[in-house]
Amino acid sequence: MELKLKRPIAFIDIETTGLQVATDKIVEISIVKIHPNGKREIKTRRINPEMPIPKESSEIHGIYDDDVKDEPTFKQLARSLDDFIKNCDLAGYNSNKFDIPLLAEEFLKAGIDFEVENRSLLDVQNIFHKMEQRTLVAAYKFYCEKDLTNAHSAEADTMATLEIMESMLDRYADTEFKDKKGNITKPIVNDVKALSEFSTVNRHVDLIGHIVYNEQNEPIFNFGKYKGVLVSEVFAKEPSYYDWMMKGQFPEYTKKVITKLKVKNAFSGNIKLS
Protein backbone atom coordinates (compact mmCIF):
# COMPACT_ATOMS: atom_id res chain seq x y z
CA MET A 1 0.00 0.00 0.00
CA GLU A 2 1.48 3.33 -1.04
CA LEU A 3 1.74 6.23 1.36
CA LYS A 4 -1.01 8.82 1.21
CA LEU A 5 0.75 12.16 1.21
CA LYS A 6 -0.39 15.71 1.71
CA ARG A 7 3.08 17.02 0.98
CA PRO A 8 6.41 15.47 -0.15
CA ILE A 9 8.29 13.13 2.13
CA ALA A 10 12.03 12.44 1.93
CA PHE A 11 13.36 9.04 2.99
CA ILE A 12 16.97 9.58 4.02
CA ASP A 13 19.91 7.30 4.75
CA ILE A 14 23.46 8.38 5.47
CA GLU A 15 26.80 6.60 5.77
CA THR A 16 29.25 8.29 8.10
CA THR A 17 32.72 8.33 9.61
CA GLY A 18 31.23 7.12 12.91
CA LEU A 19 28.31 7.29 15.31
CA GLN A 20 28.97 10.54 17.18
CA VAL A 21 26.38 13.05 16.04
CA ALA A 22 28.35 16.08 17.21
CA THR A 23 31.70 15.18 15.64
CA ASP A 24 31.32 12.60 12.88
CA LYS A 25 30.70 13.46 9.23
CA ILE A 26 28.64 12.18 6.31
CA VAL A 27 30.47 10.24 3.56
CA GLU A 28 27.38 9.29 1.54
CA ILE A 29 23.76 10.40 1.50
CA SER A 30 20.81 8.99 -0.37
CA ILE A 31 17.41 10.66 -0.49
CA VAL A 32 14.23 9.27 -2.03
CA LYS A 33 11.75 12.12 -2.37
CA ILE A 34 8.13 11.07 -2.89
CA HIS A 35 5.56 13.59 -4.08
CA PRO A 36 1.82 13.45 -3.29
CA ASN A 37 1.14 12.42 -6.89
CA GLY A 38 3.43 9.40 -6.50
CA LYS A 39 6.38 10.81 -8.43
CA ARG A 40 9.75 9.75 -7.01
CA GLU A 41 13.09 11.51 -7.21
CA ILE A 42 16.32 9.94 -6.02
CA LYS A 43 19.49 11.82 -5.11
CA THR A 44 22.54 9.86 -4.01
CA ARG A 45 25.93 11.46 -3.48
CA ARG A 46 29.23 10.63 -1.89
CA ILE A 47 30.79 13.39 0.19
CA ASN A 48 34.32 14.29 1.23
CA PRO A 49 34.11 14.37 5.06
CA GLU A 50 37.32 16.39 5.36
CA MET A 51 38.58 13.89 7.92
CA PRO A 52 39.92 10.33 7.78
CA ILE A 53 37.32 7.57 7.70
CA PRO A 54 38.08 5.06 10.50
CA LYS A 55 38.82 1.56 9.28
CA GLU A 56 36.00 0.04 11.32
CA SER A 57 33.49 2.39 9.67
CA SER A 58 34.83 1.68 6.16
CA GLU A 59 34.50 -2.05 6.77
CA ILE A 60 30.80 -1.56 7.46
CA HIS A 61 29.77 0.68 4.56
CA GLY A 62 32.60 -0.05 2.12
CA ILE A 63 33.60 3.59 1.60
CA TYR A 64 37.28 4.44 2.05
CA ASP A 65 39.27 7.68 2.02
CA ASP A 66 40.28 7.24 -1.64
CA ASP A 67 36.64 6.84 -2.64
CA VAL A 68 35.72 10.32 -1.45
CA LYS A 69 38.92 12.34 -1.71
CA ASP A 70 37.76 14.00 -4.96
CA GLU A 71 34.11 14.37 -3.96
CA PRO A 72 32.58 17.71 -2.89
CA THR A 73 32.31 18.59 0.77
CA PHE A 74 28.97 18.79 2.52
CA LYS A 75 29.27 22.56 2.63
CA GLN A 76 29.53 22.62 -1.16
CA LEU A 77 26.40 20.47 -1.48
CA ALA A 78 24.42 21.90 1.41
CA ARG A 79 22.37 24.45 -0.51
CA SER A 80 21.21 22.01 -3.20
CA LEU A 81 20.41 19.32 -0.60
CA ASP A 82 18.45 21.80 1.48
CA ASP A 83 16.48 22.88 -1.60
CA PHE A 84 15.77 19.24 -2.45
CA ILE A 85 14.19 18.43 0.92
CA LYS A 86 12.73 21.84 1.69
CA ASN A 87 9.10 21.59 2.84
CA CYS A 88 9.40 17.80 3.03
CA ASP A 89 8.51 15.56 5.90
CA LEU A 90 11.47 13.31 6.78
CA ALA A 91 11.70 9.55 7.15
CA GLY A 92 14.27 6.80 7.56
CA TYR A 93 15.33 3.77 9.58
CA ASN A 94 16.60 4.80 13.02
CA SER A 95 16.49 8.28 11.48
CA ASN A 96 15.10 10.12 14.51
CA LYS A 97 18.02 8.97 16.63
CA PHE A 98 20.86 9.21 14.13
CA ASP A 99 20.40 10.21 10.47
CA ILE A 100 18.34 13.37 10.97
CA PRO A 101 20.30 14.69 14.00
CA LEU A 102 23.62 14.22 12.19
CA LEU A 103 22.21 15.72 8.98
CA ALA A 104 21.04 18.73 10.97
CA GLU A 105 24.55 19.11 12.41
CA GLU A 106 26.05 19.12 8.93
CA PHE A 107 23.57 21.72 7.68
CA LEU A 108 24.13 24.02 10.65
CA LYS A 109 27.93 23.75 10.33
CA ALA A 110 27.53 24.65 6.66
CA GLY A 111 25.60 27.79 7.56
CA ILE A 112 22.16 26.43 6.61
CA ASP A 113 19.45 27.15 9.20
CA PHE A 114 18.00 23.64 9.08
CA GLU A 115 14.82 23.17 11.10
CA VAL A 116 12.59 20.17 11.86
CA GLU A 117 9.80 22.20 13.40
CA ASN A 118 6.56 21.77 11.43
CA ARG A 119 7.91 18.63 9.75
CA SER A 120 6.67 15.12 10.48
CA LEU A 121 9.52 12.75 11.34
CA LEU A 122 8.75 9.13 10.45
CA ASP A 123 11.13 6.54 11.91
CA VAL A 124 10.40 3.12 10.41
CA GLN A 125 12.58 1.33 12.97
CA ASN A 126 10.52 2.66 15.85
CA ILE A 127 7.31 1.44 14.20
CA PHE A 128 8.93 -1.97 13.65
CA HIS A 129 10.04 -2.24 17.28
CA LYS A 130 6.63 -1.18 18.59
CA MET A 131 4.63 -3.49 16.35
CA GLU A 132 7.03 -6.44 16.64
CA GLN A 133 7.99 -6.09 20.28
CA ARG A 134 11.20 -7.65 21.49
CA THR A 135 9.99 -8.23 25.03
CA LEU A 136 10.25 -11.56 26.81
CA VAL A 137 6.45 -11.91 26.59
CA ALA A 138 6.55 -11.39 22.82
CA ALA A 139 9.48 -13.77 22.38
CA TYR A 140 7.74 -16.48 24.41
CA LYS A 141 4.63 -16.15 22.27
CA PHE A 142 6.64 -16.24 19.03
CA TYR A 143 8.99 -19.13 19.83
CA CYS A 144 6.92 -21.23 22.21
CA GLU A 145 3.40 -20.29 21.02
CA LYS A 146 2.31 -19.80 24.62
CA ASP A 147 1.23 -16.84 26.71
CA LEU A 148 3.59 -15.96 29.54
CA THR A 149 1.63 -15.84 32.78
CA ASN A 150 3.13 -14.22 35.85
CA ALA A 151 5.41 -12.09 33.67
CA HIS A 152 8.04 -10.26 35.73
CA SER A 153 7.99 -13.04 38.29
CA ALA A 154 11.66 -14.02 38.44
CA GLU A 155 10.98 -17.77 38.25
CA ALA A 156 8.42 -17.49 35.43
CA ASP A 157 10.72 -15.23 33.40
CA THR A 158 13.69 -17.54 33.94
CA MET A 159 11.78 -20.65 32.87
CA ALA A 160 10.39 -18.82 29.83
CA THR A 161 13.89 -17.74 28.81
CA LEU A 162 15.10 -21.35 29.01
CA GLU A 163 12.17 -22.56 26.89
CA ILE A 164 12.85 -19.84 24.31
CA MET A 165 16.50 -20.91 24.03
CA GLU A 166 15.50 -24.54 23.58
CA SER A 167 12.98 -23.55 20.91
CA MET A 168 15.63 -21.49 19.12
CA LEU A 169 17.90 -24.54 18.92
CA ASP A 170 15.16 -26.35 17.01
CA ARG A 171 13.99 -23.43 14.87
CA TYR A 172 17.43 -22.21 13.74
CA ALA A 173 19.35 -25.51 13.76
CA ASP A 174 20.25 -25.29 10.07
CA THR A 175 19.66 -21.58 9.44
CA GLU A 176 22.35 -19.52 7.72
CA PHE A 177 23.37 -16.11 9.06
CA LYS A 178 25.25 -13.46 7.08
CA ASP A 179 27.31 -11.02 9.12
CA LYS A 180 28.26 -7.44 8.21
CA LYS A 181 31.42 -8.62 6.44
CA GLY A 182 29.46 -11.04 4.26
CA ASN A 183 30.58 -14.17 6.11
CA ILE A 184 27.92 -16.90 6.13
CA THR A 185 27.69 -19.34 9.03
CA LYS A 186 25.15 -21.50 10.83
CA PRO A 187 25.66 -20.04 14.32
CA ILE A 188 22.79 -21.61 16.26
CA VAL A 189 24.38 -24.83 17.46
CA ASN A 190 23.93 -26.73 20.68
CA ASP A 191 27.11 -25.37 22.23
CA VAL A 192 27.07 -22.79 25.00
CA LYS A 193 30.41 -21.20 24.09
CA ALA A 194 29.38 -20.77 20.45
CA LEU A 195 26.00 -19.37 21.46
CA SER A 196 27.68 -17.00 23.87
CA GLU A 197 29.95 -15.65 21.13
CA PHE A 198 27.01 -15.18 18.76
CA SER A 199 24.92 -13.43 21.41
CA THR A 200 27.70 -10.96 22.20
CA VAL A 201 27.17 -7.58 20.53
CA ASN A 202 30.09 -5.66 22.01
CA ARG A 203 33.24 -7.08 23.56
CA HIS A 204 33.19 -5.43 26.97
CA VAL A 205 36.08 -5.53 29.40
CA ASP A 206 33.84 -4.47 32.26
CA LEU A 207 30.20 -5.47 32.41
CA ILE A 208 28.58 -2.15 31.59
CA GLY A 209 30.74 -1.30 28.59
CA HIS A 210 32.72 1.69 29.84
CA ILE A 211 35.81 -0.21 28.70
CA VAL A 212 35.82 -2.38 25.57
CA TYR A 213 38.33 -4.24 23.42
CA ASN A 214 39.53 -2.73 20.15
CA GLU A 215 40.37 -4.76 17.04
CA GLN A 216 43.81 -5.52 18.47
CA ASN A 217 42.19 -6.96 21.62
CA GLU A 218 43.45 -4.03 23.70
CA PRO A 219 41.30 -2.33 26.37
CA ILE A 220 40.12 1.14 25.36
CA PHE A 221 37.79 3.65 26.97
CA ASN A 222 34.27 3.73 25.54
CA PHE A 223 33.08 7.00 27.05
CA GLY A 224 34.08 10.56 27.78
CA LYS A 225 36.99 12.61 26.53
CA TYR A 226 39.21 9.55 26.06
CA LYS A 227 36.74 7.45 24.11
CA GLY A 228 38.66 5.16 21.77
CA VAL A 229 41.99 5.71 23.57
CA LEU A 230 43.97 2.87 25.14
CA VAL A 231 43.45 2.59 28.90
CA SER A 232 47.19 2.09 29.36
CA GLU A 233 47.93 5.27 27.40
CA VAL A 234 45.50 7.35 29.44
CA PHE A 235 46.74 6.09 32.78
CA ALA A 236 50.35 6.67 31.70
CA LYS A 237 49.90 10.30 30.69
CA GLU A 238 47.17 11.25 33.17
CA PRO A 239 47.36 9.08 36.32
CA SER A 240 44.74 11.25 38.02
CA TYR A 241 42.13 9.88 35.61
CA TYR A 242 42.29 6.56 37.47
CA ASP A 243 41.79 8.34 40.79
CA TRP A 244 38.88 10.31 39.36
CA MET A 245 37.18 7.09 38.24
CA MET A 246 37.77 5.36 41.56
CA LYS A 247 36.15 8.27 43.41
CA GLY A 248 33.36 8.67 40.87
CA GLN A 249 29.96 7.01 40.58
CA PHE A 250 31.15 4.11 38.47
CA PRO A 251 30.11 0.49 39.05
CA GLU A 252 32.29 -1.41 41.46
CA TYR A 253 33.03 -3.99 38.77
CA THR A 254 34.34 -1.24 36.49
CA LYS A 255 36.59 -0.02 39.31
CA LYS A 256 37.80 -3.57 39.81
CA VAL A 257 38.62 -3.86 36.10
CA ILE A 258 40.54 -0.59 35.85
CA THR A 259 42.51 -1.49 38.98
CA LYS A 260 43.54 -4.79 37.42
CA LEU A 261 44.49 -2.99 34.21
CA LYS A 262 46.52 -0.42 36.13
CA VAL A 263 48.40 -3.11 38.05
CA LYS A 264 49.00 -5.10 34.86
CA ASN A 265 50.40 -2.08 33.08
CA ALA A 266 52.54 -1.18 36.08
CA PHE A 267 54.18 -4.59 35.98
CA SER A 268 54.78 -4.23 32.24
CA GLY A 269 56.46 -0.88 32.90
CA ASN A 270 53.92 1.31 31.13
CA ILE A 271 52.76 3.25 34.19
CA LYS A 272 53.71 3.76 37.78
CA LEU A 273 51.62 2.72 40.74
CA SER A 274 50.74 5.68 42.96
Residue, then its C-alpha position, 0 to 999 in steps of 0.5 A: m500500500e502506497l503512502k497517502l501524502k499531503r506534501p512530499i516526504a524524503f526518505i533519508d539514509i546516510e553513511t558516516t565516519g562514525l556514530q557521534v552526532a556532534t563530531d562525525k561526518i557524512v560520507e554518503i547520502s541517499i534521499v528518495k523524495i516522494h511527491p503526493n502524486g506518487k512521483r519519485e526523485i532519487k538523489t545519491r551522493r558521496i561526500n568528502p568528510e574532510m577527515p579520515i574515515p576510520k577503518e571500522s566504519s569503512e569495513i561496514h559501509g565499504i567507503y574508504d578515504d580514496d573513494v571520497k577524496d575528490e568528492p565535494t564537501f557537505k558545505q559545497l552540497a548543502r544548498s542544493l540538498d536543502d532545496f531538495i528536501k525543503n518543505c518535506d517531511l522526513a523519514g528513515y530507519n533509526s532516522n530520529k536517533f541518528d540520520i536526521p540529527l547528524l544531517a542537521e549538524e552538517f547543515l548548521k555547520a555549513g551555515i544552513d538554518f536547518e529546522v525540523e519544526n513543522r515537519s513530520l519525522l517518520d522513523v520506520q525502525n521505531i514502528f517496527h520495534k513497537m509493532e514487533q515487540r522484542t519483550l520476553v512476553a513477545a518472544y515467548k509467544f513467538y517461539c513457544e506459542k504460549d502466553l507468559t503468565n506471571a510475567h516479571s515473576a523471576e521464576a516465570d521469566t527464567m523458565a520462559t527464557l530457558e524454553i525460548m533458548e530450547s525452541m531457538l535450537d530447534r527453529y534455527a538448527d540449520t539456518e544460515f546467518k550473514d554477518k556485516k562482512g558477508n561471512i555466512t555461518k550456521p551459528i545456532v548450534n547446541d554449544v554454550k560457548a558458540l551461542s555466547e559468542f554469537s549473542t555478544v554484541n560488544r566485547h566489553v572488558d567491564l560489564i557495563g561497557h565503559i571499557v571495551y576491546n579494540e580490534q587488536n584486543e586491547p582495552i580502550f575507553n568507551f566513554g568521555k573525553y578519552k573514548g577510543v583511547l587505550v586505557s594504558e595510554v591514558f593512565a600513563k599520561e594522566p594518572s589522576y584519571y584513574d583516581w577520578m574514576m575510583k572516586g566517581q559514581f562508576p560500578e564497582y566492577t568497572k573499578k575492579v577492572i581498571t585497577k587490574l588494568k593499572v596493576k597489569n600495566a605497572f608490571s609491564g612498565n607502562i605506568k607507575l603505581s601511585 
